Amino acid sequence: MLRVSLLGEQVITDDETGAVLTRSPRSVALVAHLVVHAGLAQPRRLLAGLFWPDSTDAQALTNLRRELHQLRRVLGELPSLAVTGRDLCWRDTPSSRVDVREFDLARRAALSASDPGDVVAHARAALAAYRGELLPGLADDWVLAARAELERQCVELCDVLCRTPAGDPAVALAAARLRIRLRPLEETGYRTLMGLQADAGDRAGAVSTYHRCASVLERELGVVPAEPTRAALRRLLARPDPEPRRAAAPGLVGRAGELARLGDAWRAAAAGRAGIVLVRGDAGVGKTRLVAELAALARAEGAVVAAGRCYGTPGRVALAPVAEWLRTPAVQRAAASLDPVWRTEVDRLLPAARPAARGHPTVDAWQRLRFFEGLARALTAGGRPVLLVLDNVQWCDEETGAFLAFCLGLLPDAPLLVAGTLRDSDLDPGVAAWTAQLRDDGKLTELPLRPFDADGTAHLGEAVAGRPLSTSDRTLLHAATGGYPLYVVEALRTNDSPPSGRLTGVLRARLEQPGPAAREVAGLAAAAGRDFTLELLTEASDLDADTVVDAVDELWRRRIVREFGGGYDFTHDLLREAAYQQVSPPRRWLLHRRLAQGMELLHADDTDAVAAQLAEQYARGGRPDRAVAHYRRAAAVAAGTFAHAEAIRLLKKALDLVRERPASGNRDRAELAVLEALAGPLNAHHGYSSPELQQVLERSLALAESAGSKESALTVLLELWSSRFVQGRTAEAHEAAERALSLLAPGTSAEQDGSAHFIVAGSSLSLGHDPADALRHFEVGAERTRGASSWPIGTRPDVHGPAWAAHAHWLLGHDDAAVASSAAAIAVARGIEQPYSLAIALAYAGMTHQMRRDRRALWEVVTELHDLCDRYGFAYYREWALVLGGWSRGGAAGLAAAQEGVAHLKAEGSFARMPYWLTLVAELSGPAAARATLDAALAAGEARDDRWWLPEVLRLRAAHDPDPVPRLRAAAELARAQGSAALLRRAEADLGAFGGGASG
């Protein structure tokens, strides 16, 4: 049986197995058109013209035949689809299930039922089938008409369900919320939801619904709620008289030129030139208000508008603005049509999917780009122009910035604009570098915004006051506010006349206007540091719930707070700062602790979504022990979404708190736990060559040994080996490897056991020890970790081992074995479908083919490696590809590429195998440069104990000596001592050519 899903997605599946049969937009749309007109034959000529309007009649009919052939190939002979030479027709049969039909049948049953229980049962079934709009992302005329009719029917059903007696309150509430989502400008839905919430005892929720209604109507239509809606609020608040008038919101004044420039940027993006526009200026200059006007214009044009903001508080969450964008209903509906592979990536970020994501906390760094691609596809899935609003870019986290840069690079022709506000005075160095890169890439448009002059200030003042200002008032207003729109508005809302004090006094005066309860709640909300909910304030406040609700309503009416998402936020960050400053330090301590406890109560089933906020609140509330635990959990959540920089920041805060404790064994164990958690994100973000990672690992080892924890010491030694080896500290790396091997015990995991053998093999080979001994350890490591789900050294020994073992085989003179081992590593990597493992296998295969001087095989491998590294951002192995590819290509271009790769490795602090890399550069260089490069290779090998390739360096350097024989004999002797038959043969061949005879 087929399952045809047209509501909220576009897919046809096998109903029994769940297998996707087709997601082709054209195929599914054709089926949808026939389903919508079920029982009515649709002439082929009509369908061809409808779906291919720009083609000739003949070509359109040919396209239709091709589409039908594709449908039959995928779906088989489908009884529901009747096809003749003249027309097509859909007939409902038991062979298929269609969500549109299931919705319609259940809806009709609900409308015709007389028993309330039957009404509810059928209506619930209908709403379960209505998972979203018809064919999300398509905008053909026939789709829009059918979509509107289905939406009307769903709204009608919601109304029936909400007024059915003896129904399930939870079902009625869900239906009312769905109605609001479908018809956000109809007040009936809001009043219905307010009544249901009041009946359920959720007075706070009902008041929030009113606030949301008023905000939507003001933003979209510029009107206030009608009297019936306002009367419903008065009943909720037990106010017999008309409610206090909400402060008026002035229209945009004096920014016509700036708005025109924003409009130009928007039109360019909507036409298919994705970009970012940043409105820059001081706090209070009107940046957010200007971008809000652009959002209103884009929304009126039918664009998808999604808003998010960054916070300057330490309890921020990485990628939080992106999550806000993805929660926008229009984005959610369009993203539902994504292929499951991309929806899985989106599920990593959205809180609703976080429990599933937690089941796989260890993620490979290479998956970050696929994760970003999934987010980018979700945001642009609707096929309509998209405006992403990002407020307070100066506080943007590193991951959000990286995602936006990636998104613009991935989708340069998408109808997408990111419109951000940027406060210059608080600019983070990382954000400054990010904007500079966007500017260099030609993706950034910047719009500086300055305070008003005296005339502009007067015009805004008159708009707010609703009356003309005298000449003296105009002068005083500009002098007192500096022409900053925020201060002009707040000053006149405070006194209805120009202030005589300075700017900070204006905000303090505004916050003194509300009653005592509202001022207290404002301080509590400010301590939250970001947006907040009525539920949180109620849990954390000394005041009863009704008083909190009334207080927030008063703050909302005075425009001190605004409705935001599912809760509230201050209308400006400066107001939040002012409210917080008015709370005494001891009181702040108490508020932070209460907020933390409130968050834990509200999120008792899953604190991950607020772990960073909990950590910060407990840290400020004098509970460092609880703060450390939540910092660690928040870091784990961040790492699960590849936000490694944020994970590092959180763990460093935890570390600071731990190190403030008095010296003790418990403190050392707590420090070790945090340091162990920190190593992974540091490696993912900076690489094993990072000096900071080395320091963390060295300290971790000291703590583990001091505590007598062999298991922790073994874990750290495995990681420390990688750090030391990549940095070119070969002898120290081998010392760590041997210590790790000595700690193996019967209870050691197979992953650690195999990894210990692998690292001994790697550093032993690099030191110039017997390759045969290294081979044995490589084989043990691969065997004991085969099929393991985790790898302590960050790579798979069953791939990395055979790939590196190929070098040992070649050094021993076993050329065929080297090729076979290299091919086996590549085969395993391809089989497990892990790009990073494949990059390792290809990189080592490149070295193997270079040592064999097989340029053709090397070029094939390096070409694939280069593409793989570019696609997934594998910086380290991309440098290998540059050097190896440069040697393979030869000539000036090859030399330049090889030199670039070596320079990058040095800049990253990656000095492992440097004698080998320098040798390849020398082979491409002129005589003088070659001599100098080979001398540098010899010095690097001796200084870093990287000796395995030194016989070859000596051999090549001998060619530049007046008498090459002494150096060739030294090369042969060293090769023999190292057990390197291949390099010994090369040295002896050169000795024979120069008449030096065999060495030794």
N, C-alpha and C positions, 0 to 999 in steps of 0.2 A: 504494500500500500504506500502511496505517495503522500507526503505532507507538504502542502503548499503554504508557505508563510509569507504574507504580504503586509501584515500590520506590524510596524516597528522594525522590520527587516525585509530582505529580499532574498529568499532562498527556497529551493525545493530539495527535500531530503527523503530518504527512505525511512518511513515511519517506524519500521521494526528495528533497524540497525542504527539509525541516526546518521548514516553516511550522507554527506552532501553530494547531491547529484548535479546541481548547477547553481551558481551564483551570478551567472551572466546577466547583467542588468537588462539587456535587450530581450533575452529569452524569458526572464521572469516577468518583465513588463508586458510582453505579448500574452502570456498566460493570464496575467492580472486583468488585462483588458477583456479577455474572453470570459473570465470569472465574473467580472462586474456586470457583464451583459449575458450572463448564463441563460441558455435556452433560446437565445436570439442569434440566428445565423449572421455572421459578419462577413460581408463580401471581401474577397481577397483584394480587389482593387482599392476598396476603402481602407483596409488595414495597411496596405503598402503605402498609400499616400499619407496615412496618419503617422507611420513610424519612419518613413524616409521621405519627408516633404521636399527635400532639396534635390532628390534624384529624379530622373525621367521616369515616366510611367513604367516603361519596360524594365529599367534598372531596379526600380522599387519592387516590382513583382519578382524579379530574380533574387533580390535580397530577402524577400519574404520566403521564397522557396528554400533558400540556403538556411534561413533561421529555423524553418520547420524541419529540415533534414537534421540540423544539429539537435533540435529538441527530441526528435524520435531516436536519434543515436544515443542520447543521454538517458531519456526516460523510457524508451521502448514503446511498444504499442499500447498507448494509454486509452482505455475505454472512454474516459471522460472527454477526450479531445476528438471530436468528429471532424474529419477533413474530407472535403470533396474538391473537385476541380474548380468550383466556383466560390466556395466559402468555407469558413471555419466556425465551429460552434462548441461551446463548453456545456456539458451536461453533468450534473452532480450524480455520481455513482459511488457505490461502496469501495471502489478501487482507489479513491483519493479523499483526503481530508484537507479542507481549505479553511484557514482561520477567519476569513471574511464571511464565509457561509456559516461557520459555527457561531460567530458573533450575531449575525442576523437572525438565525433560528432561535437562539437563546433570548435575544432581545424581544422578538415577537412573542415568545412564550411568556416572558415577564409582563409585557404590556397587556396580554389577554388574560392573565391569571387573576383569580378573585381572592384566593387565600393568601394572606400576607407572607406566610412561610414559603409558598411557591414563588411569589413575586421575588423575594429575596434570593432564593436558590437560583432561579433562572437569571436574575440580574447579575449575580456574582459570577455565574458561568460566562455571561456575555462580556463582562468587564475583564475576566481572566483572558478571554480571547483577544480583547482589544489591547495589545501590548504597545501600541504606538500608532503614529499616523500611517496612512497607506503609502507604500513605496517611498520611504524616506529618502530624500535627496533628489527625487525626480520632480520636474516642474512643468511637464507637458500640460496643455489645457485640459485634456480629458482626465488626467490624474488629479489636478487641482479640483475639478468639479466633483469627482467621486470622493476625494479626500474630505472635502467640505461637507458632503452629505453624510458620510460615515461619522464625522465629528459631531454634526448636529444630532444624529441618532444617539451617539454616546452621551452627549450632554443631556438629552431628554431622559435617557435611562438613569443617569446620575440623579436627576431631580426626582424621579420616581422612587429610587432607592432611599434617598434622604428623607422623604416624607412618608415612607411606608411604616405603619405602626408595628411595634413588637419586633422590629428588626434588630440586627446586631449593631450596637453603637460604633464599634470599630469599623465595620463595613461601611456604615453611613458616613463616618468621618473620612475614610479613604475615598469614597465617592465624591464627597464635597471638595476634597483637595484636588481630585482629578478634574472636576468641573472647572475649578479656578485655573488649573494649568491649561485647560483647553480654551477657556474664555476669560483671560485675565482682565479684561476691561468691563466685564459685566458685574455690577455690584451684587446682583442676586446671589451669586455663588459665595461671595464673602459673607453676606448676611446669614446665609444658610449655615456655613461653617461656624460662624460666631455663635449661632444658636445652639448647634450641636455641642460645641466645646463648653458653652455655659451649662448645658444640661448635664454634661459629664463632670462638672466641677472644675473644669480647666479655665478659670477666669483669666489667668495670665496668657494662655494660648489664644483666647478670644480677643483680648486687647491687642496682642501681636498681629492677629489677622486683620484687625481694623487698621493698624499702622501700615501693614503691607498694602492694603487696599488704597489707603490715602497716598502712599508713596508712588504706587503704580499710576494712579489717576493723575497725580501732579506731574509726573515725569512724562507720561505719554500724551495726556490731553490738556494739561494745564488747568485742571478743575479740582474742586474738593468733593468728597463723597456727598451723595444726596442726603436729604433730610432723613429718610427711613434708616439709612446706614448710621448716621450720626445719632439718631434716637436709640438704635440698638446699643451703641457704645454708652450712652447716658444710662441706660438700664443696667448695663454691666457695672458701671462705676457708681451706681446709686446716686446719680446726679439729676435732680428734678429739673434744674435749669439748663439752658444751652451750655455746652462745654466751652471752656476758655478758648478763644480763637488761637489757632496755631500761627506762629510768626510767619509772615509772608516771605516767600522766596522770590527775590528780585530776578527779573530776566537778565540775560547777558547784556552787559553795558560796556561800550567802549572797546570791544575786541574784534571789530568787523574784519580788519586786515589780517589779524592772526588766524581767525576762523577761516578766512578764505584760503590761507596757506595750508591749513589742515585739510580743508576740503580738496585742494589740489592733490595733496599726498594721498588722500583716500581714493580719489578717482583714479589716480595712477595705479594704486594697488589693486583696486577692484577690476581694472582692465587687464590684470595679469602680471603685475610687477611687484612681487612681495617685498615688504620692507618694514622698517621701524621708524617711527617719528617720535622724538622726545621733546616735550615741552619743558624747558629748563627755566629755573628762576628761584628766587628766595621763597622761604616759607610764607604762606599767606598772600602770595601775589596773584592767585587765581588759576593756577595750573589745572587743578582737578575740575574746576567749573568749566574751563574751556574745553577740556577733553570730553566732559559729560555732554556738552553741546554737540560735539562731533558724533558722539555715540547716538544721540537722539536723531541726528540727520541720517546716519547710516541705518538705524533701525527703521526709520520712515521709508527708506528705499528698499526694504525687504532683506537687508543683510542680517547675518547672524552676529549678534553683539554679545560678547562674554566679558565680564569684568572680574578682575582680581587685584589684590594689593599686597604689598610687602610691608613687613613690620620691623621696626628698629629694636624690638625687644629681644633679649637673648633666647626666649622660649619659642623662637620661630621654627617652622617645619620646612624642610627642603621641598622644593617644587610645589609648595602650597598654592601659589597663584595658578599654576597649571591645573592642579586639582580643582580649583574654583571654576576655571574655564570649562573643564570637562563636565562639571555638574550642571552647567547651563542646560535647561531642557532641550533647546534646539540642537545643541551639540550631542546630547545623550541620544536623542531620537535618530540623528544621522549616524552616529557611531554604532548603533545597533546593527547596521547593515555591513559592518566590517567583517572581513574574514576572521574566523576564530583565532588564528595565529596572532593577529593584531589586537583583538579584544583581550587576549591573555596578557599582552604587555600592558594594556591600559589597566587591567585588574591589579597589577602590581602596585599602582598608585592610589586608586580610589579606596577609601576606607571600607566600603561595603565588601570589597574583595580581599581585604588584608588578611583575614584568617587563612584563606587558601594560600596566599603568598607566604605566610609564616611557615608553612610546611616545608619550604625549600629555602632556608635562610642563606645557604651558600650559593652564590651566583657568580659566574665567571665574568670578569671585567669586559670581555668582548661583547657580552650581551647588552651592554649599555646602549650601543648605537641602535640595536634592534628595538630596544625599549623606547628610545627617543623616536624612532621611526613610527612605532605604534601610536605614540601620543600625537605625533604630527598628523598621521592619517586620520585619527579620531577627530581632531579639531577641524579638519578640512573636508570631512566625508560628505557633507551636505550638498556640495556642488554650488553653493551660494557664496558670494563674497563674505569674508569673515573679518570682523574687527575685534581684536583682543585688547582690552584696556588693562593697563598695568600701572597702578598708582604707587608712588614712592619707590621708584626704581633705584634711588640711592641706597636702599636697604635690600636690594635684590640678592638672594642667595646665589652662590656660584653655580649650582646645578640648574636653576631656572635660566640664568644667563647662557649657560652652555647649551641648554635645550633650544633656546630661541635662535642662537647662532646656527645650530645644526638644522633646525626647521627651515630657516631661510635658505640655507645651502641646499637642502634636499628638495625644496619646493620653490625654486626661484620664480616660476611662472604661475604660482597659485594666486588667486584673488584674496590676498591676506595682508592685513596691516596690523602691526602692533603699535598702539598709541600709548606712550608712557609719560609719566610726570617725574621730573628729576630735580631734587633740591640740591643746588650746587654746593651749599655750605656744608652739607653732611656727606660728601661724596667719599665712598670707600675706595681705596686704591685699586681693588679688584674690579669694581664697577668702572672706574676710570679707564683701566686697561681694556675692559670689554667694549666700552663705547669707542675707544680709539681703534680697535680692530674692526668694528662694524663700519666706522667712518672710512677706514682704509679700503674695506671691501665694497664701498659704494652702496651699502644697504641702509645707511642712517641719514635721516633728515632731522635737523635740529632747529627748534623754534624758541629763541630766547624770549622770555616774558618779563617785562619790567613794570614797576609800580606806575600808577596813573599820575599824570600831571595834575595841576590844580583844577583844570576844567573837568577832566575825567573823574576826579574824586568827587567833585560837586554833582556831576550827573548821576553817579552811583548813589551818592548820599540822598539825593532827591528821590530816586527810585525806591530806596529802602524806606525813607521817612514818609513818602507819599505826599510831599508838599515841597514847595520851593524853599530854598535856603537863602538867607540873607547873605550879603557880601561878607560880613564879619564871620558868619557861621561857616561859609565856604573856606575862608582863610584859615580859621581855627581847625576845621576838620582836616584839611590837608596837612597842616603843621603837626597835628596830634597823631595822625595815622601814617604819615609818610606816603600816602597814596596806595597803601596796600589794601586790596579789596576786602580781605578777611577782617581787618581791623575797622574798616569803614562800616561794614555790615554789623559786626559785633558791638561796636560803639553805639550805633544808633538803635540797635535792639535793646541796649541797656538803658539809654537815657532819652531816646528820641531827640537828642540834641548833641552837637559835637562835644567830645570829652575834653577835659582840661588836663588830664594826666597822660602818662606815657603808655606804650603798647601793652606791657605786662599788666598794668593796672586795668586796662580794658577787659582782658580775659578774666581777671580776678573778679571784677565787678559783674561780669556776665554770670559767673558761677555762684555769685552771692544772691542772684535774683530768685532762684527756686527756694522752696521751703526747706526746713531742716532735714526732713526725711530724704528729699530729693538730693540735697547736697551730700548727705551721708552715702547714698547709693551711688552718686557720681564718683566719690572717692574710691568706693569698692570696685566699681567698673574700671576706673583708671588703673587700679592695682592689677587687674587682669592683663593689661598690657596689649590687648588686641580686641577683636570683636568678642561679644559675650552673649549669653542667653538669659532670659528671665529665670529659667530653672537654676542656673548656676548662681545668680545673685540671690535667689531665694534660699538656696542651700547654705550660702556663705554669710548671709546677713543675720544680724540680731533682730531685724524687723520681721513682722509677720508677712505672709505672702501677699495679702491684699495691699498692705502699705507699700511693699516693693513694687507691685504692679502700678499703683497710683503714682509712685515716685518716677518710675521709668516713663509713664505716660506724660508726666509734667516735663521731664527732660526732653522727651520727643517733641512736645508742642513748642518748647522754647528753642528747638533746633540745636540743642546741645548734643543730643544723640540722634541717630537716624536708623531706620530699619535697614538691615544688611544681611543678606543671605537668610539663614534661618533664625537670626537673632538681631543684635544691635551693635553699633559702633559709634564712637564719637564722630561728629561731623568734621572735625579736623584734629590732626595729631597734636597741634598746639593746645587745643582745649583739653585733651587727655593729659598732656604734660602739666598744664596749669592745675587741673583737678587733683593730680597726684601730689603736686607740691603743697597743696593746701591740707594734706593729711600729715599729721605729726609722725616722726620716725618710729616711735613705739607702736603707734596705731597701724602703720604700714606693716610692721612685723606681724601683727595679729591678723591683718587682712590677708596677707599672703598665705599664712598657714590655713586660714579658713577657706580660701579659694582652692588650695590644694586638696583639702579634705572634701570639699564639695565636688571637685572634679572626680575624685576617686569614687565617690558615691554614685555620681551620675554615669560614670563609665566603668562600673564595677565588672561588667562582663568582658570588657576589652579596653584597656587603658592605653593601647599602642597609639591611638589617634591623638592622644594628649600627653604622651610620655614626656616630650620636650617641655611642654608647659608645666607639667607636674614637677619636673626636675627644677625648673627655675623658681616656681612658687615655693617649693620646700627649701631651696637654697636661701631665698630671701626671707623665709619664715623661720629660720633657725633650726632646720632639720637636715643637716648635711648627710646623715646616713641614708635617709630616704631619697634625698636628691641624687646621691651617687647611683643608687639602684635604678632610678628613672632615667638618668643620663645614659647609663649603659644600655637600657632597653631602647631609648630613643635613637641611640647610635646604631643599634642593630636594625631597627626599622629603616633608618636612613640608608644604611648599606644595602638593604634589600631592594632599594630603588636606585642603586648605583650612586647615591649621594655621598660619596666618600669624603669629600671636603667637609660636609656637614657632620658626618660621623666623627671625623677627627676633631672638629671644634667641640662637639659635645663631650667626647672622651677626655679631652684636655681639661674641660671644666670639672669633670669628675675627678681627674687626677689632682687638680689644685685643691679640691676639697679634702681628698684623702691625705695629701701631704701636709695639711694643716693640723692633722691629729697628732697627739703626743706619740713619740716613738714607742713602738711595741710590735710584738709578733703579729698581732691582728692587723695593725696598720700595714705592715710589710705584705701580708697576704692579700689585703685589699688592693694595695698598689700593684702587686703582681697581676691580679685579676684584670685590672683596668689596662695595664700595659699589654697583656696578652690580647685583649680585645682591640687595642689600638694598632697593633702590628699589621693586621689585615688591611684596614683602610689606608694606612700609610703606604703599604706596598702597592695597593691598587691605584692610589693617586699619584705617587711619586716614583714608584719602581724600587727594585731592590738596591739600586745604587744610592738611594737617599741616605745622606749622613744622619738625618733625624731618625730614620728607621733603624740604622745601626745602633745609635745611642739607646733607643728603646729596647732593642734586643739584648744589648750588653747589660743594661740595668736589669732586665727581666731574668737573665741567666744568673746574675749575682743574687737576686732575691730568691730564685728557685733553689739554688744551691744552699743558701743560708737557711731556707726553710726545710731543707732535706727532701724536697719534692722531686723525685727522679722523673716522674711523668711530665711535670712541667718543664724540667730541665731538658728532657729529650725533645719536647715540642719546640722549645726555644732554639736548641742547637740546630735542628733541621732548618729553621727559618734563618738563623744566623749564618749558617753555611751559605745560603743563597745570597745574602747581603754581602758577605765577605768575598765570595767568588766573583760576583758580577763587578764588584769594585776593583777586582784584580789583586786581591790579597790572598793569593793562592795557598801559601803555606798555612796561614791562619785559618783559611776555610777547611783545609784538610785536617787541621788539629781539631776543629769543631766536629768534623765528620767522624773522626776516630773516637772522640768522646761519646758521640751519639751511638756509635756501634757498640761501645762498651756498656752502655746503659740498657741494651736490649735484654729483656727477661721473658720468661715463659708467658707472662700476662700481657706482653706488648701487643698492640694491634698489628694486624698484617700490613696496614697502610704505613705505620711508623717503621715497622721492621723493614719493609721493602724500600722505603724512602731512605733509610739509613744506609743500606747497601748501595743504593743509587748514588748518593752524594760521595761516599767513599770512592766509588769507581770514577766519578767525574773529576774530582780534585787529584786523585792519584794519577790519572792519565795526563792531566795538565802539568803536573809536577815532573813528568818525564819518567815515571815509574813503569814497571813492566806492563805493557798493554794486555798481556794474557791475564794478569791478575785483575786488571780493571774489567775485562770481559766477564770474568766469573761473577763479580759483584753486580754488573749490569744485568746479567741473566737472573740472578737471585732477586734483584729488585723488581724486575718486570714480572717474574712468576708470582711473587707474593702479593703484588698489588693489582694483578689482573682482575678487572671487573669491580674494583673498589669504587665506592661512591664519593670518597673524599681523598685528597692528596695533600699531606702536610706541607710539601714544598711548593704547592701551587701548580704543579704540572703532573701529568700522568707518567709514572715510570715505565708503564707498559708501552708508551709511545716514545717518550723522551729517551728511555734506556736503549732500545734498539737503534734509534736514530743516532745517538752518540756512540753506541757500540760499533757502528759502521766505521768510525774513525779508527777505533782500536784494531778492527779487522784489517783496515787498509795499512796501518802502520806495521802490522805483523806480516804484511805481504800477501794477505788473502783478499785479492781484488774482487773475486766473484762473491765471497762471503760479505764483503762490505756493501756491494750493490744489493745483495739479497736482504741484508739487515735494514738498509735504508728503505727499500721498497716495502718491507714488512711493516715498518713504522708508519709509512704513508697509508698503507692499506688499513691498518687499525684506526688511524685518525679519521679516514674517510668513513669507516664503518660506524663510528660512534657519533659522527656529525657534530664535532666540536671544532669550530674554526681555529681556536687558539692552539689546540693540539695539532691540527693540520699545519698551521704556520710553523710550529716547532719542527715537525717532521720534514717539511719542505726546506726550512732553513738549514738543517743539518745535512739533508740530502744535497743541497747546493754546495756545502763545504766538501762533501764526499766526492762529488763530480769534479769540483775544482782541483782537489788533490790528485785525482785521476787524470786531470787535464782534458776532460771530456766536455768541450765547450758547448756542443749541441745539447747534450742532456742537461748541462748546467743552465743554459738559456731557457729551456722549457720549464724547469723547476722555478727559476728565479722570476719568470714572467708571472706564473701563477701566484708565487709568494708575494710579489709586489702588489698585485690586484687584491689579494686577501688582506694584506696589511692596510691598504688604503681604505678598503670597505669597512674594516672593523677597528681601525685606529691602533694597530699593533706597532708602536713606535720602535721598540727595541729591534724586532726582526725586520722592520722596514729598512733599518740601517744596514743589516746584513745583506738584504736584497740589493741595496745601492752599491755596496762594495763588490759583491760577487757579480752582479750584473755589469758593473763597470769593467771588471777584469775580463768578463766574457766578451763584451763589446769591443774593448780595446780603443786605441786612438785617443785623441784629445777629449772627446766626449766621455769615453770610458774612464779616463783618468780623473776628469772633473767629478763624475759620479762617485767614484771610489773615494776620492778625497773628501767629498761632502759627507759620505757615510761615516768615515773615520772621525771627522770633525764633530759630527753629531754625537757619536759614541763618547768621545772625550768630554764634550760639553755636559753630557748626562752623567758623567762619572762612571761610565761603564768601560773598565779597562781590561776585562777578561779577553784573552786571545789577541791582545793588541799586537804582539810580534807577528802573528799570522796576518792580521789585517794590513799592517804596515808593509809586509812582504808583497802583498798583492798590489799595493800602490807603487812600490818600488819597481815591480816588473813592468809597469806602464810608463815609468818616468825616464827622463834622460839620464845619462851617466852620472853627472854630478848630483842631481837630486836623488837618484837611486842609491848612491853611496851614503848620502846623509840619512836617507830614510831607513836603510838597512842598519846603519849604526844606531839609530834610534830604536829600531826593533830589538837589537841585541841588548841595549841598555835597559829597555822595558822588560825584556825576558828575565834578565838577571835581577833587576830591582824587585820584580813582582813574583819571582819564582815560577814564571810561566814558561816552562822549559821544553815542552813537548815538540815545538816547531823550531827550536834553535838550531838543530843540525841543518835544516833547510836554509835558515837565515845565513848561517856561516857559509854554506855552499854557494849561495847567490852572491854573498859579499866577496868571496874569493875571486870572482870573475873581475872585480875592479882592483885587485892587487897586482903589483908588478910581477910578483911570484905567487901564484894562487895555491901552490902545493901545500905549504904549511897550514893554511886555513882549511883547505879541503881535508887534510889529514885530521885536523881537530874536529871537523864536522863528522867524519866517518867514525872517529873514536867515540864521540858523544852519542851518535846514533846507535852504535853497537852497545854502549853502556845502558842505553834506554830500552834496548830490545826492539828498536824500530828498523825492521828489515827493509821496508820500502825506502826510507830516507838513507839508509846505509847503501843500498844499491845505487841511488842517485849520486851520492858522494864518491863512491868507488868508480862509477862510470866516468865522472869528471877527472878523477885522479888518473885513470887510464888514458884519457884523452890528452892530459898534460904530461904524461910520461912519469907520473909520480908513483905508479905501481899501487898495489893493494896496501891498505894501512894495516898497522899492527902486525 
